[in-house]
C-alpha cells in the first residue's frame, strides 16, 4: 500500500476498508481521546471500519482480567493501541507507574487480543534506541533505551511480541497534530508573546503529523504485516529547524536562536539522534515532515497568507 501526500488525510481514498478472513470489520482504538487516537478513529470510520473508541474510562489497562473481559464483549478484529504514558520526565520520576501503562498495560492488551483471535497494532517510540547514531535507525537496529520512558516502551514492545503473534509494533517520533499538546503548537503559542525564542539545535529527529500517521496505522491494521515497522515523517531536522519552519509557514516573524541540550537540562535524557527509517516494503512510507507541518498548519488555519 502507498500513502500519498494529501493536505486532508480524511479525504484520502487509498486506505481501503479491511478485507480480513473473519466476519468482522470492527476496530478498537485504545487511547481514542488522545492526539493520535482520535485521528485514527476518525480515519478508520471514514474508510469503512466499525469503530469502537476506548478512552481511559472504558477499562483499566493494568487489569488483565478487566481488559480481556472488555475485549471479549467488544469482539474486535483489530486493536490499535495509541494509549501510553508519554510524560518523559514524569516517567523518570516514577518508572513503576509508567511501566504499568507502557509495559504491563501493552502486554495485557496483547494477551487479551490473542485470547479472542484479534490483531494488535501497537504504537511505540524512537526512545527505545540509544540515540547516539549517525545513520537512521532501521527496524533491526539494536535497542538500548537511556531513560525510564524508553525502557517502559521497550518492555511493552517485547510483551506485545511475546503474547500475540498477530502483532505490528509501529515506532514513530516527534508527533504533532490537532487535539493535543505538541511542540509545534507550543511554539506558536509562545510566539504570540515573544519576538525571540531559544530552541535546542543538537537533537535530530523525524517530525510526524498525525494526519499522515493515522491513515498509515489504519492501512497496516487491515494488512498482514507483522513484527516491527518504523512510521515517521520522511527526512530529518532539529527542534530548532522545526521551529524555524513553523514560524516561516505561519508568518510570525519570530527569531529562533539555536542552543544546546546542556543549556536546557531536563530530568530525563533526550536522544541526540532519533532519526528512523524503514526497510519494509509492506508498510506505508509517510510523506516528508515538511508536508505534514504544512498540513497541520493549514488545518489549524495558521498558514500565512500566500
C-alpha positions as CSV (number, residue, x, y, z in Angstrom):
1,X,0.0,0.0,0.0
2,X,1.2,3.5,-0.7
3,X,0.2,6.6,1.2
4,X,0.3,9.7,-1.0
5,X,0.6,13.2,0.3
6,X,-2.7,15.0,0.9
7,X,-3.5,18.1,2.9
8,X,-6.6,16.4,4.4
9,X,-5.9,12.9,5.4
10,X,-9.7,12.2,5.8
11,X,-10.2,12.8,2.1
12,X,-7.8,10.0,1.2
13,X,-9.1,7.2,-0.9
14,X,-6.1,4.9,-0.9
15,X,-6.7,3.3,2.5
16,X,-9.2,0.5,2.0
17,X,-11.6,-0.9,4.5
18,X,-10.5,-4.2,5.9
19,X,-10.8,-7.5,4.0
20,X,-9.8,-9.9,6.7
21,X,-10.7,-13.6,7.0
22,X,-13.0,-13.2,9.9
23,X,-16.6,-11.8,9.7
24,X,-15.9,-8.5,11.5
25,X,-14.9,-5.1,10.4
26,X,-14.6,-3.8,14.0
27,X,-11.6,-1.9,15.2
28,X,-10.9,-0.8,18.8
29,X,-8.8,2.3,19.2
30,X,-7.3,2.4,22.7
31,X,-6.5,6.0,23.8
32,X,-9.1,7.4,21.5
33,X,-9.3,10.7,23.3
34,X,-5.6,11.4,22.6
35,X,-4.0,13.4,19.8
36,X,-3.2,10.3,17.8
37,X,-6.0,8.1,18.9
38,X,-8.9,10.4,17.9
39,X,-7.4,10.8,14.5
40,X,-7.0,7.1,14.0
41,X,-10.7,6.6,15.0
42,X,-11.8,9.3,12.5
43,X,-9.8,7.9,9.6
44,X,-10.9,4.3,10.3
45,X,-14.5,5.3,10.4
46,X,-14.3,7.2,7.1
47,X,-12.7,4.1,5.5
48,X,-15.4,1.6,6.5
49,X,-14.5,0.3,9.8
50,X,-16.9,-0.3,12.7
51,X,-15.0,1.9,15.2
52,X,-15.1,1.4,18.9
53,X,-13.3,4.2,20.8
54,X,-11.8,3.1,24.1
55,X,-10.9,6.1,26.2
56,X,-9.3,5.6,29.6
57,X,-12.7,5.2,31.3
58,X,-13.5,2.1,29.2
59,X,-11.2,-0.2,31.1
60,X,-8.0,-0.3,33.1
61,X,-5.1,-1.4,31.0
62,X,-3.3,-2.6,34.1
63,X,-6.1,-5.0,34.9
64,X,-5.6,-8.1,32.7
65,X,-9.0,-9.7,33.6
66,X,-10.9,-6.5,33.1
67,X,-9.1,-5.8,29.8
68,X,-9.7,-9.3,28.5
69,X,-13.4,-9.2,29.6
70,X,-14.0,-5.9,27.8
71,X,-12.3,-7.2,24.6
72,X,-14.4,-10.3,24.7
73,X,-17.6,-8.3,24.9
74,X,-16.5,-5.9,22.2
75,X,-15.2,-8.6,19.9
76,X,-12.9,-6.5,17.5
77,X,-10.9,-7.9,14.6
78,X,-8.1,-5.4,15.4
79,X,-7.0,-3.3,18.3
80,X,-4.8,-0.2,17.7
81,X,-3.1,0.8,20.9
82,X,-2.4,4.6,21.0
83,X,-2.6,4.7,24.8
84,X,0.7,5.5,26.6
85,X,2.3,7.3,29.5
86,X,4.0,10.0,27.4
87,X,5.4,12.2,30.2
88,X,9.1,11.6,29.6
89,X,10.2,13.4,32.7
90,X,7.4,12.0,34.8
91,X,8.5,8.5,33.8
92,X,11.9,9.2,35.1
93,X,10.4,10.2,38.5
94,X,8.0,7.3,38.7
95,X,9.1,4.5,36.4
96,X,6.9,1.9,38.1
97,X,3.8,3.9,37.2
98,X,4.9,4.4,33.6
99,X,5.8,0.7,33.4
100,X,2.3,-0.3,34.5
101,X,0.8,1.5,31.4
102,X,3.6,1.3,28.8
103,X,4.8,-2.1,29.7
104,X,2.3,-4.2,31.6
105,X,-0.7,-2.5,30.0
106,X,0.6,-3.2,26.5
107,X,1.2,-6.8,27.5
108,X,-2.3,-7.1,28.8
109,X,-3.8,-5.8,25.5
110,X,-1.6,-8.4,23.7
111,X,-2.8,-11.2,25.9
112,X,-6.5,-10.1,25.6
113,X,-6.3,-9.7,21.8
114,X,-4.6,-13.1,21.5
115,X,-7.4,-14.7,23.6
116,X,-10.1,-13.6,21.2
117,X,-8.0,-14.1,18.0
118,X,-7.7,-10.3,17.3
119,X,-4.7,-8.5,15.7
120,X,-2.9,-5.8,17.6
121,X,-1.2,-2.7,16.2
122,X,0.9,-1.1,18.9
123,X,2.4,2.4,18.7
124,X,5.9,2.8,20.1
125,X,8.7,5.3,20.0
126,X,12.2,6.3,18.9
127,X,13.2,6.4,22.6
128,X,13.9,2.6,22.6
129,X,17.2,3.4,20.9
130,X,20.4,4.7,22.5
131,X,20.2,7.9,20.5
132,X,23.8,8.4,19.5
133,X,23.9,7.0,16.0
134,X,24.9,8.8,12.8
135,X,22.7,6.8,10.4
136,X,18.9,6.3,10.5
137,X,17.8,3.6,12.8
138,X,16.3,0.7,10.9
139,X,13.8,-1.8,12.3
140,X,16.5,-4.3,13.1
141,X,18.9,-1.8,14.8
142,X,20.0,-2.7,18.4
143,X,17.8,-1.2,21.1
144,X,19.3,0.5,24.2
145,X,17.0,3.0,25.9
146,X,18.8,5.5,28.1
147,X,15.8,6.7,30.2
148,X,12.8,5.3,32.0
149,X,10.3,6.2,29.3
150,X,12.3,4.3,26.7
151,X,12.7,1.3,29.0
152,X,8.9,1.1,29.6
153,X,8.1,1.4,25.9
154,X,10.6,-1.3,25.0
155,X,9.1,-3.6,27.7
156,X,5.7,-3.0,26.1
157,X,7.1,-3.9,22.6
158,X,8.6,-7.2,24.0
159,X,5.4,-8.1,25.8
160,X,3.3,-7.4,22.7
161,X,5.6,-9.6,20.6
162,X,5.6,-12.4,23.2
163,X,1.9,-12.7,23.7
164,X,0.3,-12.1,20.4
165,X,1.9,-13.4,17.2
166,X,-0.5,-11.3,15.0
167,X,1.1,-8.0,16.0
168,X,2.7,-5.0,14.4
169,X,4.7,-2.6,16.5
170,X,4.9,0.8,14.9
171,X,7.6,3.1,16.1
172,X,7.1,6.8,15.4
173,X,8.6,10.1,16.6
174,X,8.2,13.8,17.3
175,X,4.4,13.7,16.9
176,X,2.3,16.8,16.3
177,X,-1.4,17.2,15.3
178,X,-4.8,18.6,16.2
179,X,-6.2,17.9,19.7
180,X,-3.2,17.5,21.9
181,X,-0.2,19.2,23.3
182,X,2.8,19.2,21.0
183,X,5.9,21.1,20.1
184,X,4.5,22.9,17.0
185,X,1.5,24.3,18.8
186,X,3.6,25.2,21.8
187,X,6.0,27.2,19.6
188,X,3.0,29.1,18.1
189,X,1.6,29.9,21.5
190,X,5.0,31.2,22.7
191,X,5.4,33.3,19.5
192,X,2.3,35.2,20.3
193,X,4.1,36.8,23.3
194,X,7.7,36.7,22.3
195,X,9.7,38.0,19.3
196,X,12.6,35.8,20.0
197,X,12.9,32.2,21.2
198,X,15.8,29.8,22.0
199,X,15.3,26.2,20.8
200,X,17.5,23.1,21.1
201,X,19.5,22.6,17.9
202,X,21.6,19.5,18.7
203,X,18.8,16.9,18.7
204,X,17.8,15.4,15.4
205,X,14.6,13.5,14.5
206,X,11.7,12.9,12.2
207,X,8.7,15.1,12.9
208,X,5.5,13.2,12.2
209,X,2.0,14.6,11.6
210,X,-0.9,12.6,13.0
211,X,-2.7,13.4,9.7
212,X,-0.1,11.2,8.0
213,X,0.4,8.6,10.7
214,X,-3.2,7.8,11.4
215,X,-4.0,6.6,7.8
216,X,-0.9,4.5,7.8
217,X,-1.9,2.9,11.1
218,X,-5.4,2.1,9.6
219,X,-3.7,0.7,6.5
220,X,-1.5,-1.7,8.5
221,X,-4.4,-2.6,10.7
222,X,-6.0,-4.2,7.6
223,X,-2.8,-5.8,6.4
224,X,-0.9,-8.9,7.5
225,X,2.3,-7.1,8.2
226,X,3.9,-8.3,11.4
227,X,6.9,-7.5,13.6
228,X,8.3,-4.0,13.9
229,X,7.8,-1.1,11.5
230,X,9.1,2.5,11.5
231,X,6.4,5.0,10.6
232,X,7.6,8.6,10.8
233,X,7.8,11.7,8.6
234,X,10.4,11.4,5.8
235,X,13.6,13.5,6.2
236,X,15.0,14.9,9.4
237,X,15.5,18.1,11.2
238,X,16.3,19.5,14.7
239,X,13.8,21.1,17.1
240,X,15.4,24.4,16.1
241,X,14.8,23.6,12.4
242,X,11.2,22.6,13.1
243,X,10.6,25.8,15.0
244,X,12.1,27.9,12.1
245,X,9.9,26.1,9.5
246,X,6.8,26.5,11.7
247,X,7.3,30.3,12.1
248,X,8.2,30.7,8.4
249,X,4.9,29.0,7.3
250,X,2.9,30.8,9.9
251,X,4.5,34.2,9.1
252,X,5.1,35.1,12.7
253,X,8.5,36.8,12.1
254,X,9.8,35.1,15.2
255,X,13.6,34.9,15.6
256,X,14.8,31.4,16.7
257,X,18.2,31.2,18.4
258,X,20.0,27.8,18.5
259,X,21.0,26.4,21.9
260,X,22.4,23.1,23.1
261,X,20.7,20.4,25.1
262,X,23.1,21.1,28.0
263,X,21.7,24.6,28.2
264,X,18.2,23.3,28.9
265,X,18.8,20.4,31.4
266,X,15.8,18.1,31.9
267,X,15.2,15.3,34.5
268,X,15.2,12.6,31.7
269,X,17.8,12.2,29.0
270,X,16.8,13.1,25.5
271,X,18.3,11.3,22.5
272,X,20.6,13.4,20.3
273,X,19.7,11.2,17.3
274,X,16.1,10.0,16.8
275,X,16.2,9.6,13.1
276,X,14.4,6.4,11.9
277,X,13.9,4.9,8.5
278,X,12.2,1.7,7.3
279,X,13.5,-1.2,5.2
280,X,10.0,-2.6,4.8
281,X,8.0,-2.6,1.5
282,X,4.8,-3.9,3.2
283,X,4.1,-0.8,5.2
284,X,3.3,2.8,4.0
285,X,6.1,5.3,3.6
286,X,5.0,8.6,5.1
287,X,5.4,11.9,3.3
288,X,8.1,14.5,4.2
289,X,7.8,16.1,7.6
290,X,7.5,19.5,5.9
291,X,4.4,18.3,4.1
292,X,3.0,17.2,7.4
293,X,3.8,20.6,9.0
294,X,2.1,22.4,6.2
295,X,-1.0,20.1,6.5
296,X,-1.2,20.7,10.3
297,X,-1.0,24.5,10.0
298,X,-3.5,24.6,7.1
299,X,-5.9,22.5,9.1
300,X,-5.5,24.9,12.1
301,X,-5.8,28.0,9.8
302,X,-2.4,29.1,10.9
303,X,-0.7,29.4,7.4
304,X,0.4,32.9,6.4
305,X,-1.5,34.4,3.5
306,X,0.1,33.5,0.2
